[in-house]
Amino acid sequence: MAEFSQLPSSYLGQDPFAGSSLSNTSSPEIGSPSALFKCLWEVSPGRFCNEMYSDPQHFYEHLTEFHVGRKKSQNLTLNCMWVGCSHGSKPFAKRDHIVSHCRAHVAFKANACPKCKSTFKWPHDLKKH
């Protein structure tokens, strides 16, 4: 994870829920024209990212690239720091595992049915469909 001192001040905030009706694990409806997605990643004790996104795909990319990071960039973290995450402080074994877990915090549905265009968060849900 990026060091606290390296984060621009626009990423920091005291209250992750200020000005937002979002809970810590749900997001607005994807088709909603006023949908905003707020990043509730804890960047340091008591300080939250609070970055806002209107597109769930960009929000998901933000989580996976900026907060989870990559080993080759030397900024990889395997702990989910999402406010109120039930996974707690248990680290994931691999980057793929935490990246997949991040879908639980975002309304991004990357798995689309080629026949009916229904979308799903998880590949196994598409397969069952």
Disulfide bonds with the S-S distance in Angstrom:
none
